[in-house]
Amino acid sequence: MRAEILDKFGKRVRDERLQRGLSQEELAEKAELHRTYIGMIERGEKNITLINIQKIAKALVITVDELLKGIT
């Protein structure tokens, strides 16, 4: 059973990515992560590390605080 927080975080990443007009591949490249990893995060399948949260936030040009807003 997946944790609800993973689903919420994944939706948040997807929403921010789409607002910026980025594909999963483009976000992955900017964050120096693999495209399939981004997809797994967005589907709530990965329990992401703090380091990778920071990479994604930086790639989306927002703070970690902004990326986590409304998750809990």
FIGUPA-271648 format. One record per atom (N, C-alpha, C): residue number from 1; residue in three letters; atom name; x, y, z. Coordinates in steps of 0.02 Angstrom, whole numbers. Example, Ala and Ser with C-alpha at 12.3 -4.5 7.8 and 13.67 -1.06 7.14 Angstrom:
2
+-----+-----+------+--------+--------+--------+
|   n | res | atom |      x |      y |      z |
+-----+-----+------+--------+--------+--------+
|   1 | ALA |    N |    660 |   -284 |    390 |
|   1 | ALA |   CA |    615 |   -225 |    390 |
|   1 | ALA |    C |    660 |   -165 |    390 |
|   2 | SER |    N |    642 |   -112 |    354 |
|   2 | SER |   CA |    684 |    -53 |    357 |
|   2 | SER |    C |    645 |      2 |    394 |
+-----+-----+------+--------+--------+--------+
This chain:
72
+-----+-----+------+--------+--------+--------+
|   n | res | atom |      x |      y |      z |
+-----+-----+------+--------+--------+--------+
|   1 | MET |    N |     42 |    -59 |      0 |
|   1 | MET |   CA |      0 |      0 |      0 |
|   1 | MET |    C |     44 |     62 |      0 |
|   2 | ARG |    N |     31 |    107 |    -47 |
|   2 | ARG |   CA |     70 |    168 |    -50 |
|   2 | ARG |    C |     46 |    219 |      1 |
|   3 | ALA |    N |     91 |    258 |     25 |
|   3 | ALA |   CA |     74 |    311 |     72 |
|   3 | ALA |    C |     42 |    369 |     35 |
|   4 | GLU |    N |     -9 |    397 |     65 |
|   4 | GLU |   CA |    -45 |    454 |     35 |
|   4 | GLU |    C |      2 |    512 |     21 |
|   5 | ILE |    N |     52 |    522 |     65 |
|   5 | ILE |   CA |     99 |    578 |     55 |
|   5 | ILE |    C |    138 |    571 |    -10 |
|   6 | LEU |    N |    153 |    509 |    -31 |
|   6 | LEU |   CA |    189 |    499 |    -94 |
|   6 | LEU |    C |    145 |    519 |   -153 |
|   7 | ASP |    N |     80 |    502 |   -149 |
|   7 | ASP |   CA |     34 |    522 |   -202 |
|   7 | ASP |    C |     27 |    598 |   -206 |
|   8 | LYS |    N |     21 |    630 |   -147 |
|   8 | LYS |   CA |     15 |    703 |   -145 |
|   8 | LYS |    C |     77 |    737 |   -172 |
|   9 | PHE |    N |    136 |    712 |   -152 |
|   9 | PHE |   CA |    198 |    742 |   -176 |
|   9 | PHE |    C |    204 |    732 |   -251 |
|  10 | GLY |    N |    189 |    674 |   -275 |
|  10 | GLY |   CA |    192 |    660 |   -347 |
|  10 | GLY |    C |    148 |    706 |   -387 |
|  11 | LYS |    N |     87 |    717 |   -362 |
|  11 | LYS |   CA |     41 |    763 |   -396 |
|  11 | LYS |    C |     68 |    834 |   -395 |
|  12 | ARG |    N |     98 |    853 |   -340 |
|  12 | ARG |   CA |    128 |    920 |   -335 |
|  12 | ARG |    C |    184 |    930 |   -386 |
|  13 | VAL |    N |    227 |    880 |   -391 |
|  13 | VAL |   CA |    282 |    883 |   -440 |
|  13 | VAL |    C |    253 |    888 |   -511 |
|  14 | ARG |    N |    205 |    846 |   -527 |
|  14 | ARG |   CA |    174 |    847 |   -593 |
|  14 | ARG |    C |    142 |    915 |   -608 |
|  15 | ASP |    N |    104 |    942 |   -560 |
|  15 | ASP |   CA |     72 |   1007 |   -570 |
|  15 | ASP |    C |    123 |   1062 |   -583 |
|  16 | GLU |    N |    176 |   1064 |   -543 |
|  16 | GLU |   CA |    228 |   1115 |   -552 |
|  16 | GLU |    C |    264 |   1106 |   -619 |
|  17 | ARG |    N |    277 |   1044 |   -638 |
|  17 | ARG |   CA |    310 |   1030 |   -702 |
|  17 | ARG |    C |    266 |   1054 |   -760 |
|  18 | LEU |    N |    202 |   1037 |   -758 |
|  18 | LEU |   CA |    157 |   1056 |   -812 |
|  18 | LEU |    C |    147 |   1131 |   -816 |
|  19 | GLN |    N |    145 |   1165 |   -758 |
|  19 | GLN |   CA |    139 |   1238 |   -757 |
|  19 | GLN |    C |    197 |   1271 |   -794 |
|  20 | ARG |    N |    254 |   1239 |   -794 |
|  20 | ARG |   CA |    313 |   1266 |   -827 |
|  20 | ARG |    C |    322 |   1239 |   -897 |
|  21 | GLY |    N |    275 |   1198 |   -919 |
|  21 | GLY |   CA |    277 |   1172 |   -987 |
|  21 | GLY |    C |    334 |   1124 |   -999 |
|  22 | LEU |    N |    354 |   1088 |   -947 |
|  22 | LEU |   CA |    410 |   1041 |   -953 |
|  22 | LEU |    C |    384 |    970 |   -961 |
|  23 | SER |    N |    418 |    931 |  -1002 |
|  23 | SER |   CA |    405 |    859 |  -1006 |
|  23 | SER |    C |    441 |    826 |   -947 |
|  24 | GLN |    N |    424 |    763 |   -934 |
|  24 | GLN |   CA |    460 |    726 |   -882 |
|  24 | GLN |    C |    534 |    722 |   -900 |
|  25 | GLU |    N |    548 |    712 |   -963 |
|  25 | GLU |   CA |    617 |    707 |   -986 |
|  25 | GLU |    C |    655 |    773 |   -973 |
|  26 | GLU |    N |    623 |    829 |   -988 |
|  26 | GLU |   CA |    656 |    894 |   -978 |
|  26 | GLU |    C |    669 |    907 |   -903 |
|  27 | LEU |    N |    619 |    891 |   -861 |
|  27 | LEU |   CA |    629 |    899 |   -789 |
|  27 | LEU |    C |    685 |    854 |   -765 |
|  28 | ALA |    N |    685 |    792 |   -788 |
|  28 | ALA |   CA |    736 |    745 |   -767 |
|  28 | ALA |    C |    806 |    771 |   -786 |
|  29 | GLU |    N |    812 |    797 |   -846 |
|  29 | GLU |   CA |    877 |    823 |   -868 |
|  29 | GLU |    C |    899 |    881 |   -824 |
|  30 | LYS |    N |    853 |    927 |   -810 |
|  30 | LYS |   CA |    870 |    985 |   -768 |
|  30 | LYS |    C |    888 |    964 |   -697 |
|  31 | ALA |    N |    855 |    912 |   -672 |
|  31 | ALA |   CA |    867 |    889 |   -603 |
|  31 | ALA |    C |    923 |    837 |   -599 |
|  32 | GLU |    N |    950 |    818 |   -656 |
|  32 | GLU |   CA |   1002 |    766 |   -660 |
|  32 | GLU |    C |    978 |    700 |   -630 |
|  33 | LEU |    N |    916 |    683 |   -649 |
|  33 | LEU |   CA |    885 |    620 |   -629 |
|  33 | LEU |    C |    861 |    584 |   -692 |
|  34 | HIS |    N |    842 |    521 |   -686 |
|  34 | HIS |   CA |    817 |    483 |   -744 |
|  34 | HIS |    C |    743 |    497 |   -754 |
|  35 | ARG |    N |    722 |    498 |   -818 |
|  35 | ARG |   CA |    652 |    511 |   -834 |
|  35 | ARG |    C |    605 |    462 |   -802 |
|  36 | THR |    N |    623 |    398 |   -801 |
|  36 | THR |   CA |    579 |    349 |   -771 |
|  36 | THR |    C |    572 |    360 |   -695 |
|  37 | TYR |    N |    624 |    387 |   -664 |
|  37 | TYR |   CA |    621 |    402 |   -593 |
|  37 | TYR |    C |    571 |    458 |   -581 |
|  38 | ILE |    N |    571 |    509 |   -623 |
|  38 | ILE |   CA |    522 |    564 |   -618 |
|  38 | ILE |    C |    452 |    536 |   -625 |
|  39 | GLY |    N |    441 |    492 |   -673 |
|  39 | GLY |   CA |    375 |    461 |   -682 |
|  39 | GLY |    C |    353 |    423 |   -621 |
|  40 | MET |    N |    399 |    386 |   -591 |
|  40 | MET |   CA |    383 |    348 |   -531 |
|  40 | MET |    C |    366 |    394 |   -472 |
|  41 | ILE |    N |    400 |    450 |   -467 |
|  41 | ILE |   CA |    385 |    499 |   -415 |
|  41 | ILE |    C |    315 |    526 |   -426 |
|  42 | GLU |    N |    300 |    546 |   -487 |
|  42 | GLU |   CA |    235 |    576 |   -503 |
|  42 | GLU |    C |    178 |    527 |   -492 |
|  43 | ARG |    N |    190 |    463 |   -499 |
|  43 | ARG |   CA |    138 |    412 |   -487 |
|  43 | ARG |    C |    137 |    389 |   -414 |
|  44 | GLY |    N |    179 |    418 |   -372 |
|  44 | GLY |   CA |    181 |    400 |   -301 |
|  44 | GLY |    C |    211 |    332 |   -288 |
|  45 | GLU |    N |    254 |    310 |   -333 |
|  45 | GLU |   CA |    285 |    244 |   -327 |
|  45 | GLU |    C |    353 |    245 |   -293 |
|  46 | LYS |    N |    382 |    303 |   -284 |
|  46 | LYS |   CA |    449 |    309 |   -255 |
|  46 | LYS |    C |    448 |    351 |   -192 |
|  47 | ASN |    N |    482 |    326 |   -141 |
|  47 | ASN |   CA |    492 |    364 |    -80 |
|  47 | ASN |    C |    557 |    404 |    -91 |
|  48 | ILE |    N |    550 |    464 |   -112 |
|  48 | ILE |   CA |    605 |    507 |   -135 |
|  48 | ILE |    C |    647 |    532 |    -77 |
|  49 | THR |    N |    712 |    540 |    -89 |
|  49 | THR |   CA |    758 |    566 |    -38 |
|  49 | THR |    C |    756 |    642 |    -36 |
|  50 | LEU |    N |    779 |    670 |     19 |
|  50 | LEU |   CA |    782 |    742 |     26 |
|  50 | LEU |    C |    828 |    773 |    -27 |
|  51 | ILE |    N |    882 |    740 |    -42 |
|  51 | ILE |   CA |    928 |    765 |    -93 |
|  51 | ILE |    C |    892 |    772 |   -160 |
|  52 | ASN |    N |    852 |    721 |   -178 |
|  52 | ASN |   CA |    817 |    724 |   -243 |
|  52 | ASN |    C |    759 |    773 |   -241 |
|  53 | ILE |    N |    728 |    784 |   -183 |
|  53 | ILE |   CA |    677 |    836 |   -178 |
|  53 | ILE |    C |    710 |    904 |   -192 |
|  54 | GLN |    N |    769 |    914 |   -165 |
|  54 | GLN |   CA |    805 |    977 |   -176 |
|  54 | GLN |    C |    823 |    985 |   -250 |
|  55 | LYS |    N |    845 |    931 |   -283 |
|  55 | LYS |   CA |    861 |    934 |   -354 |
|  55 | LYS |    C |    800 |    953 |   -396 |
|  56 | ILE |    N |    744 |    923 |   -380 |
|  56 | ILE |   CA |    682 |    937 |   -418 |
|  56 | ILE |    C |    660 |   1009 |   -407 |
|  57 | ALA |    N |    662 |   1031 |   -344 |
|  57 | ALA |   CA |    643 |   1101 |   -329 |
|  57 | ALA |    C |    687 |   1150 |   -368 |
|  58 | LYS |    N |    752 |   1137 |   -368 |
|  58 | LYS |   CA |    798 |   1180 |   -404 |
|  58 | LYS |    C |    783 |   1180 |   -479 |
|  59 | ALA |    N |    769 |   1121 |   -506 |
|  59 | ALA |   CA |    753 |   1116 |   -577 |
|  59 | ALA |    C |    688 |   1153 |   -595 |
|  60 | LEU |    N |    642 |   1155 |   -547 |
|  60 | LEU |   CA |    578 |   1191 |   -558 |
|  60 | LEU |    C |    583 |   1265 |   -540 |
|  61 | VAL |    N |    642 |   1286 |   -516 |
|  61 | VAL |   CA |    656 |   1355 |   -495 |
|  61 | VAL |    C |    608 |   1377 |   -440 |
|  62 | ILE |    N |    600 |   1333 |   -390 |
|  62 | ILE |   CA |    562 |   1350 |   -330 |
|  62 | ILE |    C |    600 |   1323 |   -270 |
|  63 | THR |    N |    580 |   1345 |   -211 |
|  63 | THR |   CA |    612 |   1320 |   -150 |
|  63 | THR |    C |    583 |   1253 |   -131 |
|  64 | VAL |    N |    619 |   1217 |    -89 |
|  64 | VAL |   CA |    593 |   1154 |    -63 |
|  64 | VAL |    C |    528 |   1167 |    -24 |
|  65 | ASP |    N |    526 |   1221 |     13 |
|  65 | ASP |   CA |    466 |   1240 |     50 |
|  65 | ASP |    C |    406 |   1247 |      3 |
|  66 | GLU |    N |    417 |   1281 |    -53 |
|  66 | GLU |   CA |    362 |   1290 |   -101 |
|  66 | GLU |    C |    340 |   1224 |   -131 |
|  67 | LEU |    N |    388 |   1180 |   -145 |
|  67 | LEU |   CA |    371 |   1115 |   -174 |
|  67 | LEU |    C |    332 |   1072 |   -125 |
|  68 | LEU |    N |    347 |   1078 |    -61 |
|  68 | LEU |   CA |    313 |   1037 |    -10 |
|  68 | LEU |    C |    248 |   1069 |     16 |
|  69 | LYS |    N |    234 |   1130 |     -5 |
|  69 | LYS |   CA |    175 |   1166 |     19 |
|  69 | LYS |    C |    111 |   1126 |      6 |
|  70 | GLY |    N |     73 |   1117 |     59 |
|  70 | GLY |   CA |      9 |   1083 |     52 |
|  70 | GLY |    C |     12 |   1007 |     51 |
|  71 | ILE |    N |     72 |    979 |     61 |
|  71 | ILE |   CA |     80 |    907 |     57 |
|  71 | ILE |    C |     55 |    873 |    121 |
|  72 | THR |    N |     70 |    903 |    179 |
|  72 | THR |   CA |     52 |    871 |    242 |
|  72 | THR |    C |    -17 |    891 |    266 |
+-----+-----+------+--------+--------+--------+
